Amino acid sequence: MAEHELKEIGSKEGWLALSPLVVFLVVYVVSSVLAGDFYKIPVGSAFLVACIYGVCVCGDAAHPTRRMSPGERVLTFSHGASHPNILLMVWIFILAGAFATSAKEIGAVDATVAAALQIMPPKVLFAGLFLTACFISMAVGTSVGTIVALVPLAVGMAEECGQSVPFVTAIIVGGSFFGDNLSFISDTTIAATRSQGVKMRDKFKANLRIVMPAVVLVLLIYAWKGCQDVVLPQAGPYNAFLMIPYLTVIVLAVSGVDVLLTLVVGILMNAVIGFWMGSFGWIGWLHTLGDGVNAMSELIIVTLLAGGLMETIRVSGGLAFIIGCLTHHIKQPRGAYLSIAVLVSLVNLCTANNTIAIITSGDVVRQITERFGLDPRRSASILDIFSCCIQGIIPYGAQLLMAAGLAHISTTAIIPHLYYPFLLGIGALVSIVARRQEPMMPQEPRNLSSNTHTP
């Protein structure tokens, strides 16, 4: 996805470029309303309809005088679906499914859940899960790694306690974005600070003032719900030896080991313990791995379809249209900060990747910051926060897809329970609107849409 290829297009062409995303949303929402249940409509079906439409109109907005050939349209779609970031997520899905299924087969999930139920007081179960996710995501620097490590355990605890699986899964997903937004080794933090030319610690301080009220409020909600709802069952005996695969995965993740290598190590440990304990033989182990991969097949397909669709939107000029619209009528610092929030949010909707969204809009945000004399630390903070907020609530984002696959539920079942991303976004908006207006220090304006290359 070469961001420097973005070209400004007209209003009519711009809406045509964005129409595949509109088709996806309309098909999904209207079908869900007709069905009377948002959980019954597969996200992949809506994406398939939108992708067929997107391939048909691909490039027409950017090249109104020369229609792309069918082969060129399919090639563009395939290029997006085969982007390295998309294929990386596919590998993570495959390995995560294999690890989760084999761990469950040997009894690692049951043993770890039993140990946690004995240690954790009922009233702090929800708050404890959220803080654990926050800590691990801060250490790992990636929301996906946190979700892979914790969702199977959280789901096991929810089933043992008779709690809502979507609710408990949402706790982990929400906490995973704490570190994704704040960790010094998070790719979103690195992208945001580099694009705005600020130090990580300065952006961290700016973020922390917005994040902490949301964290405290979420913890109070979870503490209150823990007092109301949770009754832990009497945990039976467990074999601590079976906990080794999960503990190893968590330790490796916190130590900064690559998530793919971490999952491979976990799979091998499951195999060794499974063979040793007689949980399965060679053929049984292969069947277990196959079941895990098959369980992730729908998520893999959705990820590939989303990657291809977003590439057709980019090539057609949809991202350039959004950038041009949002940067055309800025008149004051508060409006400039709001435009940064809206810009990165919309780009994230069109890319389904918060890091790519930051990279795509980063240079434009820097130009807005320079033109209106904004604080680059705040610009970097807003850029990072809103990209993470949107990434945390879109049903076709990698994090929700991963969590839904591991919990065997739909992504839309998780979204209503995502307190942290929503409260974080509300807090960030309030910090922009309610903050005292800063004096303008305009600098020499530059063309805000001619170059979006990030240094």
C-alpha positions as CSV (number, residue, x, y, z in Angstrom):
1,M,0.0,0.0,0.0
2,A,2.2,2.8,-1.3
3,E,0.8,5.9,0.5
4,H,2.8,8.3,-1.7
5,E,0.6,7.2,-4.7
6,L,-2.5,8.9,-3.3
7,K,-4.0,11.4,-5.7
8,E,-6.7,14.0,-5.1
9,I,-9.9,13.4,-6.9
10,G,-13.3,15.2,-7.2
11,S,-16.3,14.8,-5.0
12,K,-18.3,12.5,-7.4
13,E,-15.3,10.3,-8.0
14,G,-14.5,10.3,-4.2
15,W,-17.9,9.0,-3.2
16,L,-17.7,6.4,-5.9
17,A,-14.3,5.3,-4.5
18,L,-15.7,5.0,-1.0
19,S,-18.9,3.2,-2.2
20,P,-17.6,-0.3,-1.6
21,L,-17.3,0.4,2.1
22,V,-20.8,1.9,2.1
23,V,-22.1,-1.2,0.4
24,F,-20.5,-3.4,3.1
25,L,-22.1,-1.4,5.9
26,V,-25.5,-1.2,4.2
27,V,-25.6,-4.9,3.4
28,Y,-24.6,-5.9,6.9
29,V,-26.8,-3.4,8.8
30,V,-29.9,-3.8,6.6
31,S,-29.6,-7.6,6.6
32,S,-29.2,-7.7,10.4
33,V,-32.3,-5.5,10.8
34,L,-34.3,-7.7,8.6
35,A,-33.1,-10.8,10.4
36,G,-33.9,-9.1,13.7
37,D,-30.5,-10.1,15.1
38,F,-27.1,-8.5,14.4
39,Y,-25.4,-11.8,15.4
40,K,-27.0,-13.9,12.7
41,I,-25.4,-12.3,9.7
42,P,-21.8,-13.5,8.9
43,V,-19.5,-10.6,8.4
44,G,-17.9,-12.6,5.6
45,S,-21.1,-12.6,3.6
46,A,-21.4,-8.8,3.6
47,F,-17.8,-8.5,2.7
48,L,-18.2,-10.9,-0.3
49,V,-21.0,-8.7,-1.7
50,A,-19.0,-5.6,-1.1
51,C,-15.9,-7.1,-2.7
52,I,-17.7,-8.2,-5.8
53,Y,-19.1,-4.7,-6.2
54,G,-15.7,-3.1,-5.3
55,V,-13.9,-5.1,-8.0
56,C,-16.5,-4.0,-10.5
57,V,-15.9,-0.3,-9.8
58,C,-12.2,-0.5,-8.9
59,G,-10.2,2.3,-10.4
60,D,-13.1,4.0,-12.1
61,A,-13.0,7.0,-9.8
62,A,-9.3,7.5,-10.2
63,H,-9.3,6.8,-13.9
64,P,-12.6,8.1,-15.3
65,T,-11.3,8.3,-18.8
66,R,-9.8,4.7,-18.8
67,R,-11.7,1.8,-17.3
68,M,-9.5,-0.8,-15.8
69,S,-9.7,-4.2,-17.4
70,P,-11.2,-7.1,-15.4
71,G,-7.7,-8.6,-15.0
72,E,-6.4,-5.3,-13.6
73,R,-9.2,-5.1,-11.1
74,V,-8.7,-8.6,-9.8
75,L,-5.0,-8.0,-9.6
76,T,-5.5,-4.9,-7.6
77,F,-7.8,-6.8,-5.2
78,S,-5.4,-9.7,-5.0
79,H,-2.5,-7.3,-4.2
80,G,-4.4,-6.0,-1.2
81,A,-5.3,-9.4,0.0
82,S,-1.7,-10.5,-0.2
83,H,-0.2,-7.5,1.5
84,P,2.5,-8.6,4.1
85,N,0.4,-7.3,7.0
86,I,-2.6,-9.3,5.9
87,L,-0.6,-12.5,5.4
88,L,1.1,-12.0,8.8
89,M,-2.4,-11.9,10.4
90,V,-3.3,-15.1,8.5
91,W,-0.3,-16.8,9.9
92,I,-1.1,-15.6,13.4
93,F,-4.7,-16.9,13.0
94,I,-3.5,-20.3,11.9
95,L,-1.0,-20.8,14.7
96,A,-3.3,-19.3,17.3
97,G,-6.0,-21.7,16.3
98,A,-3.7,-24.7,16.4
99,F,-2.3,-23.6,19.8
100,A,-5.7,-23.0,21.4
101,T,-7.2,-26.3,20.2
102,S,-4.2,-28.4,21.2
103,A,-4.0,-26.7,24.6
104,K,-7.6,-27.4,25.3
105,E,-7.2,-31.0,24.2
106,I,-4.4,-31.7,26.7
107,G,-6.3,-29.9,29.5
108,A,-4.1,-26.9,29.8
109,V,-7.1,-24.5,29.7
110,D,-9.0,-26.3,32.4
111,A,-5.9,-26.5,34.7
112,T,-5.1,-22.8,34.3
113,V,-8.7,-21.8,34.8
114,A,-8.9,-23.9,38.0
115,A,-5.7,-22.3,39.3
116,A,-7.0,-18.8,38.6
117,L,-10.3,-19.5,40.2
118,Q,-8.6,-20.6,43.4
119,I,-6.3,-17.5,43.5
120,M,-8.6,-14.7,42.3
121,P,-11.4,-13.4,44.6
122,P,-14.8,-13.3,42.9
123,K,-15.3,-9.6,43.3
124,V,-12.2,-8.7,41.4
125,L,-12.5,-11.3,38.6
126,F,-13.5,-8.8,35.9
127,A,-11.2,-6.0,37.1
128,G,-8.4,-8.5,37.5
129,L,-8.7,-9.7,34.0
130,F,-8.7,-6.2,32.6
131,L,-5.6,-5.2,34.6
132,T,-3.9,-8.4,33.5
133,A,-4.6,-7.6,29.9
134,C,-3.4,-4.0,30.4
135,F,-0.2,-5.2,31.9
136,I,0.6,-7.8,29.3
137,S,-0.3,-5.5,26.4
138,M,2.0,-2.8,27.9
139,A,4.8,-5.3,28.1
140,V,4.1,-6.9,24.7
141,G,3.3,-3.8,22.8
142,T,0.7,-5.6,20.7
143,S,-3.0,-6.1,21.2
144,V,-3.1,-9.2,19.1
145,G,-0.4,-11.0,21.2
146,T,-2.4,-10.1,24.4
147,I,-5.6,-11.5,22.9
148,V,-3.9,-14.7,21.8
149,A,-2.5,-15.3,25.3
150,L,-5.5,-14.4,27.4
151,V,-8.8,-14.9,25.5
152,P,-8.8,-18.8,25.8
153,L,-8.2,-18.5,29.6
154,A,-10.9,-15.8,30.0
155,V,-13.4,-17.8,28.0
156,G,-12.7,-20.8,30.2
157,M,-13.2,-18.8,33.3
158,A,-16.5,-17.4,31.9
159,E,-17.8,-20.8,31.2
160,E,-16.8,-22.1,34.7
161,C,-18.5,-19.1,36.4
162,G,-21.6,-19.0,34.2
163,Q,-20.7,-15.6,32.8
164,S,-21.3,-14.1,29.4
165,V,-18.5,-15.2,27.0
166,P,-18.8,-12.0,24.8
167,F,-18.6,-9.8,27.9
168,V,-15.5,-11.5,29.3
169,T,-13.9,-11.6,25.9
170,A,-14.5,-7.9,25.5
171,I,-12.6,-7.3,28.8
172,I,-9.5,-8.8,27.3
173,V,-9.9,-7.0,24.0
174,G,-10.4,-3.6,25.7
175,G,-7.4,-4.1,28.0
176,S,-5.3,-5.2,25.0
177,F,-5.6,-1.7,23.5
178,F,-4.2,-0.1,26.6
179,G,-0.7,-1.2,25.7
180,D,-1.3,-0.9,22.0
181,N,-1.8,2.8,22.6
182,L,0.8,3.4,25.4
183,S,3.6,0.9,25.1
184,F,7.0,2.2,24.0
185,I,7.4,-0.8,21.8
186,S,4.0,-0.7,20.2
187,D,4.1,-0.1,16.4
188,T,1.3,2.5,16.7
189,T,3.3,4.5,19.2
190,I,6.4,4.3,17.1
191,A,4.5,5.3,13.9
192,A,2.7,8.2,15.7
193,T,5.8,9.7,17.3
194,R,8.0,9.3,14.2
195,S,5.4,10.8,11.9
196,Q,5.1,13.9,14.2
197,G,8.8,14.2,15.2
198,V,8.2,13.9,18.9
199,K,9.8,11.9,21.7
200,M,8.0,8.8,22.9
201,R,8.0,9.9,26.5
202,D,6.3,13.2,25.6
203,K,3.6,11.5,23.6
204,F,3.2,9.0,26.5
205,K,2.6,11.8,29.0
206,A,0.1,13.4,26.7
207,N,-1.7,10.1,26.2
208,L,-1.7,9.2,29.9
209,R,-3.8,12.3,30.9
210,I,-6.5,11.1,28.6
211,V,-6.2,7.3,29.2
212,M,-6.1,7.2,33.0
213,P,-9.7,8.6,33.6
214,A,-11.0,6.0,31.1
215,V,-9.0,3.2,32.9
216,V,-10.3,4.2,36.3
217,L,-13.9,4.4,35.1
218,V,-13.7,1.0,33.5
219,L,-12.2,-0.5,36.6
220,L,-15.0,0.9,38.7
221,I,-17.6,-0.6,36.3
222,Y,-15.9,-4.0,36.4
223,A,-15.6,-3.9,40.2
224,W,-19.3,-3.0,40.5
225,K,-20.3,-5.8,38.1
226,G,-18.1,-8.2,40.0
227,C,-19.9,-7.4,43.2
228,Q,-23.3,-7.9,41.4
229,D,-22.9,-10.9,39.2
230,V,-19.9,-13.2,40.0
231,V,-20.2,-16.3,42.0
232,L,-17.2,-18.5,41.5
233,P,-17.6,-22.3,41.6
234,Q,-15.6,-24.4,43.9
235,A,-12.4,-25.1,41.9
236,G,-11.4,-28.7,41.9
237,P,-7.9,-30.2,41.9
238,Y,-5.7,-29.5,38.9
239,N,-2.4,-30.6,37.5
240,A,0.0,-27.6,37.5
241,F,2.1,-29.4,34.9
242,L,-0.6,-28.8,32.3
243,M,-0.3,-25.0,32.9
244,I,3.2,-24.9,31.4
245,P,2.2,-24.1,27.8
246,Y,0.0,-21.1,28.7
247,L,2.5,-19.8,31.3
248,T,5.3,-20.2,28.7
249,V,3.3,-18.3,26.0
250,I,2.6,-15.4,28.5
251,V,6.3,-15.3,29.6
252,L,7.6,-15.3,26.0
253,A,5.1,-12.6,25.0
254,V,6.0,-10.4,27.9
255,S,9.7,-10.9,27.1
256,G,9.2,-9.5,23.7
257,V,9.5,-12.7,21.7
258,D,7.8,-12.5,18.3
259,V,4.2,-13.7,18.4
260,L,4.7,-16.3,15.7
261,L,7.7,-17.9,17.4
262,T,5.8,-17.7,20.7
263,L,2.9,-19.7,19.2
264,V,5.1,-22.2,17.6
265,V,6.9,-22.9,20.9
266,G,3.4,-23.2,22.6
267,I,2.3,-25.7,20.0
268,L,5.4,-27.8,20.4
269,M,5.0,-27.8,24.2
270,N,1.4,-28.9,23.8
271,A,2.6,-31.7,21.6
272,V,5.2,-32.9,24.1
273,I,2.9,-32.8,27.1
274,G,0.1,-34.4,25.1
275,F,2.3,-37.3,24.0
276,W,3.7,-37.7,27.5
277,M,0.3,-37.6,29.2
278,G,-1.4,-39.8,26.6
279,S,-3.9,-37.1,25.6
280,F,-3.3,-38.0,21.9
281,G,-1.0,-39.9,19.6
282,W,0.6,-38.7,16.4
283,I,-2.6,-39.0,14.3
284,G,-4.7,-37.4,17.0
285,W,-2.3,-34.5,17.3
286,L,-2.5,-33.9,13.6
287,H,-6.3,-34.0,13.8
288,T,-6.2,-31.5,16.7
289,L,-4.0,-29.1,14.7
290,G,-6.4,-29.4,11.7
291,D,-9.4,-28.7,13.9
292,G,-7.7,-25.5,15.2
293,V,-6.9,-24.3,11.7
294,N,-10.4,-25.0,10.5
295,A,-11.8,-23.1,13.4
296,M,-10.0,-20.0,12.1
297,S,-11.0,-20.5,8.5
298,E,-13.8,-18.0,8.5
299,L,-11.6,-15.3,10.1
300,I,-8.9,-16.0,7.5
301,I,-11.3,-15.5,4.7
302,V,-12.7,-12.3,6.1
303,T,-9.2,-10.9,6.6
304,L,-8.3,-11.6,3.0
305,L,-11.6,-10.1,1.7
306,A,-11.1,-7.0,3.9
307,G,-7.5,-6.6,2.7
308,G,-8.6,-6.8,-1.0
309,L,-11.5,-4.5,-0.5
310,M,-9.5,-1.8,1.3
311,E,-6.9,-1.9,-1.5
312,T,-9.6,-1.3,-4.2
313,I,-10.8,1.7,-2.2
314,R,-7.2,3.1,-1.9
315,V,-6.4,2.6,-5.6
316,S,-9.7,4.3,-6.5
317,G,-8.7,7.4,-4.5
318,G,-11.0,6.9,-1.5
319,L,-8.3,7.7,1.0
320,A,-7.1,10.8,-0.9
321,F,-10.7,12.0,-1.0
322,I,-11.1,11.7,2.7
323,I,-7.9,13.5,3.4
324,G,-8.8,16.3,0.9
325,C,-12.2,16.8,2.4
326,L,-11.1,17.0,6.0
327,T,-8.1,19.3,5.4
328,H,-9.9,21.8,3.2
329,H,-12.0,23.8,5.7
330,I,-9.8,23.9,8.8
331,K,-9.9,27.4,10.4
332,Q,-8.9,27.1,14.0
333,P,-6.7,24.9,16.3
334,R,-9.7,23.1,17.9
335,G,-11.0,22.3,14.5
336,A,-7.6,21.2,13.4
337,Y,-7.3,18.7,16.3
338,L,-10.8,17.4,15.5
339,S,-9.9,17.0,11.9
340,I,-6.9,14.9,12.9
341,A,-9.2,12.7,15.0
342,V,-11.8,12.3,12.2
343,L,-9.0,11.8,9.6
344,V,-7.3,8.9,11.2
345,S,-10.6,7.4,12.2
346,L,-11.9,7.3,8.7
347,V,-8.7,6.1,7.3
348,N,-8.7,3.3,9.9
349,L,-12.2,2.3,8.8
350,C,-10.8,2.1,5.2
351,T,-7.7,0.1,6.1
352,A,-8.8,-1.9,9.1
353,N,-5.2,-1.5,10.5
354,N,-4.4,1.2,13.0
355,T,-0.7,1.3,12.2
356,I,-1.3,1.6,8.5
357,A,-3.9,4.3,9.2
358,I,-1.3,6.3,11.2
359,I,1.3,5.9,8.5
360,T,-1.2,6.9,5.8
361,S,-2.3,10.1,7.5
362,G,0.8,10.8,9.5
363,D,2.4,13.3,7.1
364,V,-0.8,15.1,6.5
365,V,-1.3,15.4,10.3
366,R,2.2,16.8,10.6
367,Q,1.4,19.5,8.0
368,I,-1.8,20.4,9.8
369,T,0.2,20.7,13.0
370,E,2.8,23.0,11.4
371,R,0.2,25.1,9.6
372,F,-1.9,25.9,12.6
373,G,0.9,25.9,15.2
374,L,-0.5,22.9,17.1
375,D,1.4,21.0,19.8
376,P,2.9,18.0,18.0
377,R,2.8,16.0,21.2
378,R,-1.0,16.3,21.3
379,S,-1.2,15.6,17.6
380,A,0.7,12.4,18.0
381,S,-1.5,11.5,21.0
382,I,-4.7,12.1,19.2
383,L,-3.4,10.2,16.1
384,D,-2.6,7.2,18.2
385,I,-5.7,7.2,20.5
386,F,-8.3,7.5,17.8
387,S,-6.7,4.9,15.6
388,C,-6.7,2.4,18.5
389,C,-10.3,3.3,19.4
390,I,-11.6,2.7,15.9
391,Q,-9.5,-0.4,15.5
392,G,-11.0,-1.8,18.7
393,I,-14.6,-1.5,17.6
394,I,-14.7,-2.4,13.9
395,P,-16.1,-5.9,13.4
396,Y,-13.6,-6.6,10.6
397,G,-10.5,-5.6,12.5
398,A,-7.8,-8.2,13.3
399,Q,-8.2,-7.9,17.0
400,L,-12.0,-8.6,17.1
401,L,-11.7,-11.3,14.5
402,M,-9.0,-13.0,16.5
403,A,-10.9,-12.7,19.8
404,A,-14.1,-13.9,18.2
405,G,-12.4,-16.9,16.6
406,L,-10.8,-18.0,19.9
407,A,-14.0,-17.6,21.8
408,H,-16.2,-19.1,19.0
409,I,-18.6,-16.2,18.9
410,S,-19.3,-13.4,16.4
411,T,-17.4,-10.1,16.4
412,T,-20.7,-8.2,16.8
413,A,-21.4,-10.0,20.0
414,I,-18.3,-8.5,21.6
415,I,-18.7,-4.9,20.5
416,P,-21.5,-3.8,22.9
417,H,-19.3,-4.8,25.8
418,L,-16.2,-2.9,24.8
419,Y,-16.2,-0.3,27.5
420,Y,-12.6,0.8,27.3
421,P,-12.3,1.7,23.6
422,F,-15.6,3.7,23.7
423,L,-14.8,5.5,26.9
424,L,-11.2,6.3,25.7
425,G,-12.7,7.8,22.5
426,I,-15.2,9.9,24.4
427,G,-12.5,11.1,26.8
428,A,-10.2,12.1,23.9
429,L,-13.1,14.0,22.2
430,V,-13.9,15.8,25.5
431,S,-10.2,16.7,25.9
432,I,-10.3,18.4,22.5
433,V,-13.6,20.2,22.7
434,A,-13.3,21.3,26.4
435,R,-9.7,22.3,26.3
436,R,-8.9,26.0,26.3
437,Q,-8.5,27.3,22.8
438,E,-4.8,27.6,21.9
439,P,-3.4,30.8,20.2
440,M,-2.9,30.3,16.5
441,M,0.7,30.4,15.3
442,P,0.2,29.8,11.6
443,Q,3.2,28.9,9.5
444,E,3.7,28.8,5.8
445,P,0.9,26.6,4.4
446,R,1.8,23.6,2.3
447,N,-0.3,21.5,0.0
448,L,-1.9,19.0,2.4
449,S,-2.8,16.3,-0.2
450,S,0.1,16.3,-2.6
451,N,2.4,14.1,-0.6
452,T,1.5,11.7,2.2
453,H,4.9,10.0,2.5
454,T,5.9,9.4,6.1
455,P,9.6,9.9,6.9
